[in-house]
């Protein structure tokens, strides 16, 4: 005989509810002289939600079908099933094996008999309706909270204090802002994810060895960062057509958040599925001085920390369509280019000065369109215009609003990207090489379009900077 226990929510995680069910079920089994050989426990698992798989319930059905157990004892029928389809699966097994036993603690229903099955179907149908009504009320409550800008509870998102979801956690907020600046400067989310994993940032899920890419991306683009209230993953708009502002401290300004979201979206569209990872500074930038083919970095497999050999080289390879006649030790080339680029950018900054922060020039136009939408909706609500008129006028206004928002996001993305990529005037060469490789490349590409590596000739061992030709923008 198998005992099945289940409870939908166990907020404390102490499994006391299923333990009480098990005790009552064991007492009933003893009264009927049944031997309980296995307990199937689904703690903190819903039987109503269709996308939830109850592992122990599924195992119980398989054991029942294969003859490993001869019946089921449950505390109540709604512990077993709240979806009619789950009950029917159980009934099918009882149809196939006519001598199976069944009992519940709270009522006297036997799904092994026709009358018992009919009554079970009625009870599960009512339990299903009760769960649906409860779900509907909870959803309505959460929508009402969202419309008022209130939090709906649960674990605090990364960036806010665990003991007060309305207050910002300074260290976490600083990590988010720094990661966002790196995104705008060209650093991959994968690089940020690896660093966060090593530093214990980002609230990685317990038991995971590596944070998920989409988890980091969501942290950096979460509308909550700018104070927007969401509902089912979408930004919730109020009756005036504007986003509902939540009752918590924001971490980003609207300009910062829109810039990061636009940069990530643009990166996905430009290079879908393509890795942006690089191992060497001049990968994709260096070219052969003879055949002008792109030169790739190649690791020296025989290099050790104690040896004087080069760790890697830049080599023109016939495999990549090159001539194969030009190669150079990598470290001195990288260091030379870093010095030249940083000097050039410091000189340029001293001549031009720091660019003045500019505001998006169409902010008033977007504000007017948003007001027009709110006025149209209000006019229909007060019966000044018909629904048909509203639906004729609204789509054009909504398209104009969405296009202006997209234009604003692109504007601030380009502005913030320029700021992030241009903050190199005070970098030393050592600090430069301490940056992520993507950031290093962005700094180089800010000044150079290519680097030509010319042949050194036979027998020449000493590094000659004159054979490295930077091609400036």
C-alpha positions as CSV (number, residue, x, y, z in Angstrom):
1,X,0.0,0.0,0.0
2,X,1.2,3.5,-0.9
3,X,0.6,6.7,1.1
4,X,0.3,10.0,-0.8
5,X,0.8,13.3,0.9
6,X,0.8,16.8,-0.7
7,X,0.6,20.4,0.4
8,X,0.5,23.4,-2.1
9,X,2.6,25.9,-0.1
10,X,5.2,25.3,2.6
11,X,6.5,28.8,3.3
12,X,8.6,27.8,6.3
13,X,10.1,24.7,4.5
14,X,9.7,22.5,7.6
15,X,7.3,20.0,5.9
16,X,5.0,19.8,9.0
17,X,1.8,19.7,6.9
18,X,2.8,16.6,4.9
19,X,4.1,15.0,8.1
20,X,0.7,15.4,9.8
21,X,-1.0,13.9,6.7
22,X,1.3,10.9,6.8
23,X,0.5,10.2,10.4
24,X,-3.2,10.3,9.8
25,X,-2.9,8.1,6.7
26,X,-0.7,5.5,8.6
27,X,-3.3,5.4,11.3
28,X,-6.1,4.7,8.8
29,X,-4.0,2.0,7.1
30,X,-3.5,0.3,10.5
31,X,-7.2,0.3,11.2
32,X,-7.8,-1.5,7.9
33,X,-4.9,-3.9,8.4
34,X,-3.1,-2.5,5.3
35,X,0.7,-2.5,5.3
36,X,2.1,0.9,4.1
37,X,5.3,0.2,2.2
38,X,6.1,3.6,0.6
39,X,5.2,7.2,1.2
40,X,5.0,9.5,-1.9
41,X,5.5,13.1,-0.7
42,X,5.0,16.2,-2.9
43,X,5.7,19.1,-0.5
44,X,5.2,22.7,-1.6
45,X,3.7,21.5,-5.0
46,X,0.5,22.6,-6.6
47,X,-2.0,20.1,-8.1
48,X,-4.0,22.8,-9.8
49,X,-1.3,24.5,-12.0
50,X,-1.1,22.7,-15.4
51,X,2.6,23.4,-15.9
52,X,3.6,21.8,-12.6
53,X,4.9,18.2,-12.7
54,X,4.4,16.3,-9.4
55,X,7.3,13.9,-9.5
56,X,6.1,11.7,-6.6
57,X,2.5,11.6,-7.9
58,X,3.9,10.4,-11.3
59,X,6.1,7.8,-9.6
60,X,3.1,6.6,-7.6
61,X,1.0,6.1,-10.8
62,X,3.8,4.1,-12.4
63,X,4.2,1.9,-9.2
64,X,0.5,1.4,-9.0
65,X,0.3,0.4,-12.7
66,X,3.2,-2.0,-12.5
67,X,1.9,-3.7,-9.4
68,X,4.5,-2.5,-6.9
69,X,1.8,-1.2,-4.6
70,X,-1.8,-2.5,-4.3
71,X,-3.6,0.7,-3.4
72,X,-3.5,4.3,-2.2
73,X,-4.2,6.0,1.1
74,X,-4.5,9.8,1.0
75,X,-5.6,12.4,3.5
76,X,-8.2,13.9,1.2
77,X,-9.2,13.5,-2.5
78,X,-8.1,17.0,-3.3
79,X,-4.6,16.1,-2.1
80,X,-4.5,13.6,-5.0
81,X,-6.1,15.6,-7.7
82,X,-7.4,19.1,-8.5
83,X,-7.4,18.6,-12.2
84,X,-10.0,16.2,-13.6
85,X,-7.4,14.8,-16.0
86,X,-5.2,13.6,-13.1
87,X,-8.2,11.8,-11.5
88,X,-9.1,10.1,-14.8
89,X,-5.5,8.8,-15.1
90,X,-5.9,7.3,-11.7
91,X,-9.3,5.8,-12.5
92,X,-7.9,4.2,-15.7
93,X,-5.4,2.2,-13.5
94,X,-8.2,1.1,-11.2
95,X,-10.1,0.0,-14.2
96,X,-7.2,-2.2,-15.4
97,X,-6.6,-3.6,-11.9
98,X,-9.9,-4.4,-10.3
99,X,-8.6,-5.4,-6.8
100,X,-6.8,-2.2,-5.9
101,X,-7.6,-0.6,-2.6
102,X,-8.4,3.1,-2.1
103,X,-9.2,5.2,1.0
104,X,-9.0,8.8,2.3
105,X,-8.9,10.0,5.9
106,X,-11.6,12.7,5.5
107,X,-14.3,10.9,3.6
108,X,-15.4,7.4,2.5
109,X,-15.0,7.3,-1.3
110,X,-13.7,4.3,-3.2
111,X,-12.7,5.0,-6.8
112,X,-12.7,1.2,-7.3
113,X,-16.5,1.3,-7.5
114,X,-18.7,3.1,-10.1
115,X,-20.5,5.2,-7.4
116,X,-17.3,6.1,-5.8
117,X,-15.8,7.3,-9.2
118,X,-18.9,9.4,-9.9
119,X,-18.7,11.1,-6.5
120,X,-14.9,11.5,-6.9
121,X,-15.4,13.3,-10.3
122,X,-17.9,15.6,-8.8
123,X,-15.6,16.4,-5.8
124,X,-12.6,17.0,-8.0
125,X,-14.7,19.3,-10.3
126,X,-15.7,21.4,-7.3
127,X,-12.1,21.4,-6.0
128,X,-10.9,22.6,-9.4
129,X,-13.5,25.4,-9.4
130,X,-12.4,26.4,-5.9
131,X,-8.8,26.5,-6.9
132,X,-9.7,28.6,-10.0
133,X,-11.7,31.0,-7.9
134,X,-8.8,31.4,-5.5
135,X,-6.4,31.9,-8.3
136,X,-8.7,34.5,-9.9
137,X,-8.9,36.4,-6.6
138,X,-5.2,36.3,-6.1
139,X,-4.5,37.6,-9.6
140,X,-7.0,40.4,-9.1
141,X,-5.3,41.3,-5.8
142,X,-1.9,41.4,-7.5
143,X,-3.2,43.5,-10.3
144,X,-4.7,46.0,-7.8
145,X,-1.4,46.2,-6.0
146,X,0.5,46.7,-9.3
147,X,-1.8,49.5,-10.3
148,X,-1.1,51.3,-7.1
149,X,2.6,50.8,-7.5
150,X,2.9,48.5,-4.5
151,X,5.2,45.5,-4.2
152,X,3.7,42.1,-4.3
153,X,6.1,40.4,-1.9
154,X,8.5,37.6,-2.4
155,X,12.3,37.5,-2.3
156,X,13.9,40.9,-2.8
157,X,15.3,41.4,-6.4
158,X,19.0,41.9,-6.6
159,X,19.9,45.5,-6.0
160,X,17.5,45.9,-3.0
161,X,17.8,45.0,0.6
162,X,16.5,41.6,1.7
163,X,14.9,43.1,4.8
164,X,13.3,46.0,3.0
165,X,12.5,45.6,-0.7
166,X,11.9,49.4,-1.0
167,X,15.4,50.3,0.0
168,X,18.4,50.0,-2.3
169,X,21.4,47.8,-1.3
170,X,24.3,50.2,-2.0
171,X,26.9,47.5,-2.9
172,X,24.6,45.6,-5.2
173,X,23.4,48.8,-6.9
174,X,27.0,49.7,-7.5
175,X,27.7,46.3,-9.0
176,X,24.7,46.8,-11.3
177,X,25.7,50.2,-12.5
178,X,29.3,49.1,-13.1
179,X,28.1,46.1,-15.2
180,X,25.8,48.4,-17.2
181,X,28.7,50.8,-18.0
182,X,30.7,47.7,-19.1
183,X,27.8,46.7,-21.4
184,X,27.7,50.1,-23.0
185,X,31.5,49.9,-23.4
186,X,31.2,46.6,-25.3
187,X,31.8,44.0,-22.6
188,X,29.8,40.7,-23.0
189,X,27.2,39.6,-20.5
190,X,29.1,36.3,-20.3
191,X,32.2,38.1,-19.0
192,X,30.1,40.0,-16.4
193,X,28.4,36.7,-15.4
194,X,31.8,35.0,-14.9
195,X,33.1,37.8,-12.7
196,X,29.9,38.0,-10.7
197,X,30.0,34.2,-10.1
198,X,33.5,34.5,-8.8
199,X,32.7,37.5,-6.5
200,X,29.4,36.0,-5.3
201,X,27.3,38.8,-6.8
202,X,23.9,38.7,-8.5
203,X,22.1,36.4,-6.0
204,X,23.0,33.1,-7.9
205,X,20.5,30.4,-7.3
206,X,21.4,28.0,-4.5
207,X,23.0,24.8,-5.8
208,X,23.9,26.3,-9.2
209,X,27.6,26.2,-10.4
210,X,27.1,28.9,-12.9
211,X,24.7,31.8,-13.2
212,X,22.4,31.7,-16.2
213,X,23.0,34.3,-19.0
214,X,19.3,35.4,-19.0
215,X,19.4,35.8,-15.2
216,X,22.2,38.4,-15.5
217,X,20.6,40.1,-18.5
218,X,17.3,40.4,-16.5
219,X,19.1,42.0,-13.6
220,X,20.7,44.7,-15.8
221,X,17.5,45.4,-17.8
222,X,14.8,45.0,-15.1
223,X,12.2,47.8,-15.4
224,X,12.2,48.0,-11.6
225,X,15.7,49.6,-11.8
226,X,14.0,52.8,-13.1
227,X,11.0,52.5,-10.8
228,X,8.5,51.0,-13.3
229,X,6.0,48.5,-12.0
230,X,5.5,45.3,-14.0
231,X,2.7,42.8,-14.2
232,X,3.3,39.4,-15.7
233,X,6.7,40.6,-17.0
234,X,5.3,43.6,-18.8
235,X,5.5,47.3,-17.8
236,X,2.1,48.3,-16.4
237,X,0.6,51.5,-17.7
238,X,-1.9,53.6,-15.7
239,X,-5.1,55.1,-17.0
240,X,-3.1,58.1,-18.2
241,X,-1.0,55.9,-20.5
242,X,2.1,56.4,-18.4
243,X,4.1,53.6,-16.7
244,X,3.0,53.0,-13.1
245,X,5.8,54.0,-10.7
246,X,6.5,51.7,-7.9
247,X,6.9,52.5,-4.2
248,X,10.6,51.8,-4.0
249,X,13.9,53.5,-4.6
250,X,15.2,53.4,-8.2
251,X,18.7,52.5,-9.1
252,X,18.9,54.0,-12.6
253,X,17.8,57.1,-14.4
254,X,15.5,56.6,-17.3
255,X,18.3,57.6,-19.7
256,X,20.7,55.0,-18.2
257,X,18.2,52.2,-18.2
258,X,16.9,52.8,-21.8
259,X,20.5,53.0,-23.1
260,X,21.4,49.6,-21.6
261,X,18.2,48.0,-22.8
262,X,18.8,49.4,-26.3
263,X,22.5,48.3,-26.4
264,X,21.6,44.7,-25.4
265,X,18.7,44.5,-27.9
266,X,20.9,45.9,-30.7
267,X,23.7,43.4,-29.9
268,X,21.2,40.5,-30.3
269,X,19.9,41.8,-33.6
270,X,23.3,42.6,-35.0
271,X,25.0,39.3,-34.1
272,X,22.4,36.7,-33.2
273,X,23.9,33.6,-31.9
274,X,27.4,34.7,-32.5
275,X,30.0,34.7,-29.8
276,X,31.7,38.0,-29.0
277,X,34.5,36.3,-27.0
278,X,38.1,37.2,-27.7
279,X,41.3,35.9,-26.3
280,X,43.8,38.4,-27.8
281,X,43.7,42.2,-28.0
282,X,44.3,42.5,-31.7
283,X,42.1,39.6,-32.9
284,X,40.2,40.9,-35.8
285,X,42.2,44.1,-35.8
286,X,45.7,43.1,-36.8
287,X,46.5,42.5,-40.5
288,X,49.4,41.1,-42.4
289,X,51.6,43.8,-43.8
290,X,52.1,41.8,-47.0
291,X,48.8,40.2,-47.9
292,X,46.6,42.4,-45.7
293,X,44.7,39.3,-44.4
294,X,43.5,39.4,-40.8
295,X,46.0,37.9,-38.3
296,X,44.9,35.7,-35.5
297,X,46.5,35.2,-32.1
298,X,47.9,31.7,-31.5
299,X,48.8,30.3,-28.1
300,X,52.3,28.8,-27.6
301,X,51.5,25.3,-26.3
302,X,55.1,24.9,-24.9
303,X,55.0,28.1,-22.9
304,X,55.4,27.8,-19.1
305,X,55.6,30.6,-16.5
306,X,59.3,29.9,-15.9
307,X,60.2,30.0,-19.6
308,X,61.4,33.0,-21.6
309,X,59.4,32.0,-24.6
310,X,56.4,34.0,-25.9
311,X,53.0,33.1,-24.4
312,X,51.3,33.8,-27.8
313,X,52.0,35.1,-31.2
314,X,50.2,36.9,-34.0
315,X,50.6,34.8,-37.1
316,X,49.4,35.2,-40.7
317,X,48.0,31.8,-41.4
318,X,47.4,30.1,-44.8
319,X,44.5,28.3,-43.2
320,X,42.7,31.7,-43.0
321,X,43.7,32.6,-46.5
322,X,46.9,34.5,-45.7
323,X,50.4,34.2,-47.0
324,X,51.8,32.6,-43.9
325,X,55.0,34.8,-44.0
326,X,54.4,37.2,-41.1
327,X,54.4,36.5,-37.4
328,X,55.3,38.4,-34.3
329,X,55.5,37.8,-30.5
330,X,52.2,39.0,-29.1
331,X,52.9,40.8,-25.7
332,X,55.2,43.6,-27.0
333,X,52.8,44.3,-29.9
334,X,49.8,44.6,-27.5
335,X,51.7,46.8,-25.1
336,X,52.9,49.2,-27.9
337,X,49.4,49.6,-29.3
338,X,47.9,50.2,-25.8
339,X,50.5,52.9,-25.2
340,X,49.9,54.6,-28.6
341,X,46.1,54.5,-28.2
342,X,46.0,55.8,-24.7
343,X,48.4,58.7,-25.6
344,X,46.3,59.6,-28.6
345,X,43.0,59.6,-26.6
346,X,44.6,61.8,-23.9
347,X,45.8,64.2,-26.5
348,X,42.4,64.3,-28.2
349,X,40.6,64.9,-24.9
350,X,42.8,67.8,-24.0
351,X,42.1,69.5,-27.3
352,X,38.3,68.9,-27.6
353,X,37.3,68.8,-23.9
354,X,34.6,66.6,-22.4
355,X,31.4,66.6,-24.3
356,X,28.5,68.3,-22.7
357,X,25.6,66.1,-21.7
358,X,22.7,66.7,-24.1
359,X,19.0,66.0,-23.6
360,X,16.9,64.3,-26.2
361,X,15.3,67.1,-28.3
362,X,11.9,65.5,-28.8
363,X,10.9,65.0,-25.2
364,X,8.1,67.6,-25.5
365,X,6.8,65.8,-28.6
366,X,6.6,62.5,-26.7
367,X,4.9,64.2,-23.8
368,X,2.3,65.6,-26.1
369,X,1.6,62.3,-27.8
370,X,1.3,60.6,-24.3
371,X,-1.2,63.3,-23.2
372,X,-3.2,62.9,-26.5
373,X,-3.6,59.1,-25.8
374,X,-4.7,59.8,-22.2
375,X,-7.2,62.4,-23.4
376,X,-8.7,60.0,-26.0
377,X,-9.1,57.2,-23.4
378,X,-10.7,59.6,-21.0
379,X,-13.0,60.9,-23.7
380,X,-14.3,57.4,-24.4
381,X,-14.7,56.7,-20.7
382,X,-16.9,59.8,-20.2
383,X,-18.9,59.0,-23.4
384,X,-17.6,62.1,-25.3
385,X,-16.6,59.8,-28.2
386,X,-17.6,56.3,-29.1
387,X,-15.4,53.1,-28.8
388,X,-15.3,53.0,-32.7
389,X,-13.9,56.5,-32.8
390,X,-11.4,55.7,-30.1
391,X,-10.1,52.6,-32.0
392,X,-9.8,54.6,-35.2
393,X,-7.7,57.4,-33.6
394,X,-5.7,55.4,-31.0
395,X,-3.4,53.1,-33.1
396,X,-1.7,56.0,-34.9
397,X,-1.0,57.8,-31.6
398,X,0.3,54.6,-30.1
399,X,2.6,54.0,-33.0
400,X,3.9,57.5,-32.8
401,X,4.5,57.1,-29.1
402,X,6.4,53.8,-29.5
403,X,8.5,55.2,-32.3
404,X,9.5,58.2,-30.2
405,X,10.4,56.0,-27.2
406,X,12.6,53.8,-29.5
407,X,14.3,56.9,-30.9
408,X,14.8,58.2,-27.3
409,X,16.4,54.9,-26.3
410,X,18.7,55.0,-29.3
411,X,19.7,58.6,-28.5
412,X,20.7,57.9,-24.9
413,X,22.3,54.6,-25.9
414,X,24.7,56.3,-28.3
415,X,25.4,59.1,-25.7
416,X,26.0,56.7,-22.9
417,X,28.1,54.4,-25.1
418,X,30.3,57.4,-26.1
419,X,30.7,58.3,-22.5
420,X,31.6,54.7,-21.4
421,X,34.0,54.2,-24.3
422,X,35.6,57.6,-23.9
423,X,36.6,57.3,-20.2
424,X,40.2,56.4,-20.9
425,X,42.1,59.6,-20.4
426,X,43.4,58.6,-17.0
427,X,44.1,54.9,-17.7
428,X,47.6,53.6,-17.3
429,X,48.8,50.7,-19.5
430,X,48.6,48.4,-16.5
431,X,45.0,49.5,-15.7
432,X,44.2,49.0,-19.4
433,X,45.3,45.4,-19.4
434,X,43.3,44.9,-16.2
435,X,40.1,45.6,-18.1
436,X,38.0,42.8,-19.8
437,X,39.3,42.0,-23.2
438,X,36.1,43.3,-24.9
439,X,36.6,46.6,-23.2
440,X,40.3,46.7,-24.3
441,X,39.2,46.1,-27.9
442,X,36.6,48.8,-27.8
443,X,39.2,51.3,-26.6
444,X,41.5,50.4,-29.4
445,X,38.8,50.5,-32.0
446,X,37.8,54.0,-30.7
447,X,41.1,55.2,-32.2
448,X,42.2,52.6,-34.8
449,X,40.6,50.9,-37.7
450,X,43.5,48.3,-38.1
451,X,47.1,47.5,-37.1
452,X,49.5,46.4,-39.9
453,X,52.2,44.0,-38.9
454,X,55.1,44.1,-41.3
455,X,57.7,41.3,-41.8
456,X,60.8,41.5,-39.6
457,X,63.2,39.8,-41.9
458,X,65.4,36.7,-41.2
459,X,67.4,36.5,-38.1
460,X,65.9,39.5,-36.4
461,X,65.0,38.8,-32.8
462,X,64.7,42.3,-31.2
463,X,61.3,43.9,-31.2
464,X,61.1,46.8,-33.7
465,X,58.2,49.2,-33.1
466,X,58.6,50.7,-36.6
467,X,57.3,47.4,-38.1
468,X,54.0,47.8,-36.3
469,X,51.8,50.3,-38.2
470,X,48.6,51.6,-36.5
471,X,45.9,52.8,-39.0
472,X,44.2,55.7,-37.3
473,X,40.6,56.7,-37.9
